[in-house]
Structure formats: structure tokens, C-alpha cells
């Protein structure tokens, strides 16, 4: 139990926690982390196809949440859409940095991956390969469609929550999602055709 001024902070709503967060009360961010870190972590994995990168991204999301605590936007008393918006931007930046880093390493050392035969590592790599295949089709979409698809379909946000997270109108979320689903379906069908 986390108490502040004799109040059990774990019982506070997101809105109340955000009020404390804006006042610089760090334990309120800790409670938001406890509530939402798993969802943010899964969202980051879906965007990066790497468990390790998702872990780093999740940490960065909550660091950025602390830094931007004065700019919190709640949706129906939930901080989750705001956190998803931060996560979307963090993942985009990490993916860009990772591509640049991998390209630089490849130029310096060539191919140097050595597979680890431990079962747990193999399972993680299989997850990452499957997610990478999905991301290949996902990445063929325009960035604005990727963001909407990731937030609504993968992370389960409502249209309204995604609109808050991305700072766009709800109607725009609906149209982008419809377009993204059509394009993704066509890309997956095309990929299955070539795999046969």
C-alpha cells in the first residue's frame, strides 16, 4: 500500500493520480506504472518485434510521462490513451535508432549473429520472428495508418481513446483504421500467395 497524506494512493482514480503527478508526487507515477506497464510493454513489443527493445521502450515511456506530466490528457478519467501516445512516439524513435545502429554494425562487422540454443531464448526468437513478419506487412502501411491500427486493434483502445493518444479527430481514426485494415488484409493475402 502506498500512502500519501494518510490516503491509500492505489485506490485513487487516474485523474486523482494525475493531479498528484502534476504536483511532482513520484509515487503516483509508480502506481500508474503498476496499472499500465504490462499493456504498454505489449504495445511496445508489437511495434518493435523485440522483447528487449519493448522493455527499454516501456521504461522510456514512463520517464517521458514524468517529464511531460504537466501535459497529461485524460480520456474518461484514464491516463492509458496518453501513455499509449507516448509509447507510439517512443517506439517510432527507438525503431529508427535501431535501424541506424544495425546498419552501422553491419558495415563494421558483417553478419555476426550466433544463435543461442537455450529453449527460452529460442521461444523468444520465434515470437520475435513471427512479430517481425506481421510488422513487415504493418510497416508497408503509411505511418498514420500504422499508429491507428496499433492502438485500436493491437492495444484495444476505443476510437475516442486513440484520437486522444494521437491528437486527431475521432472520424479520422475511423477512416484511417478502415483503410489500414483493407491494406493490411491485402498485404497478408499477397504474402500468403508468395509463400505457397
Residue pairs with C-beta under 8 A, 6 or more apart in sequence:
1 8
1 10
2 8
2 9
2 10
2 27
2 30
2 31
3 9
4 20
4 25
4 27
4 28
9 17
9 20
9 27
9 28
9 31
10 31
10 34
12 20
12 28
12 31
13 77
14 32
14 35
14 74
14 77
14 78
14 79
14 80
15 74
15 77
17 28
17 31
17 32
17 79
18 28
18 69
18 72
18 74
18 79
20 27
20 28
21 28
21 29
21 32
21 65
21 66
21 69
21 72
22 69
22 70
22 72
24 69
26 66
29 62
29 65
29 66
29 69
32 62
32 65
32 79
32 83
33 62
36 79
36 80
36 83
37 58
37 62
39 80
39 155
40 58
40 61
40 62
40 83
40 84
40 87
41 54
41 55
41 58
42 54
42 155
43 84
43 87
43 88
43 91
43 150
43 151
43 154
43 155
44 53
44 54
44 55
44 57
44 58
44 61
44 87
44 90
44 91
45 51
45 54
45 131
46 131
46 135
46 150
46 154
46 155
47 54
47 57
47 87
47 88
47 91
47 92
47 95
47 135
47 150
48 54
48 57
48 91
48 94
48 95
48 98
49 128
49 131
49 132
49 134
49 135
50 98
50 128
51 124
51 127
51 128
53 94
53 95
53 98
56 94
57 87
57 90
57 91
57 94
58 87
60 90
60 94
61 83
61 86
61 87
61 90
62 83
64 86
64 89
64 90
65 72
65 82
65 83
65 86
68 86
72 79
72 82
73 81
73 82
73 164
74 82
75 81
75 82
75 160
75 161
75 164
76 160
76 161
78 161
80 157
80 161
81 157
81 161
81 162
81 164
81 165
82 164
82 165
84 151
84 155
84 157
84 161
84 162
84 165
85 164
85 165
85 166
85 167
88 147
88 150
88 151
88 165
88 166
92 143
105 112
115 125
116 122
133 191
136 191
137 184
137 187
137 188
137 191
138 146
138 149
138 150
138 184
139 146
140 183
140 187
141 149
141 180
141 183
141 184
141 187
144 176
145 176
145 177
145 179
145 180
145 183
146 180
147 166
148 162
148 166
148 173
148 176
148 177
148 180
149 176
149 177
149 180
149 181
149 184
151 157
151 161
151 162
151 165
151 166
152 158
152 159
152 162
152 173
152 177
153 177
153 181
157 165
159 170
159 173
159 174
159 177
160 170
162 173
163 169
163 170
163 172
163 173
166 173
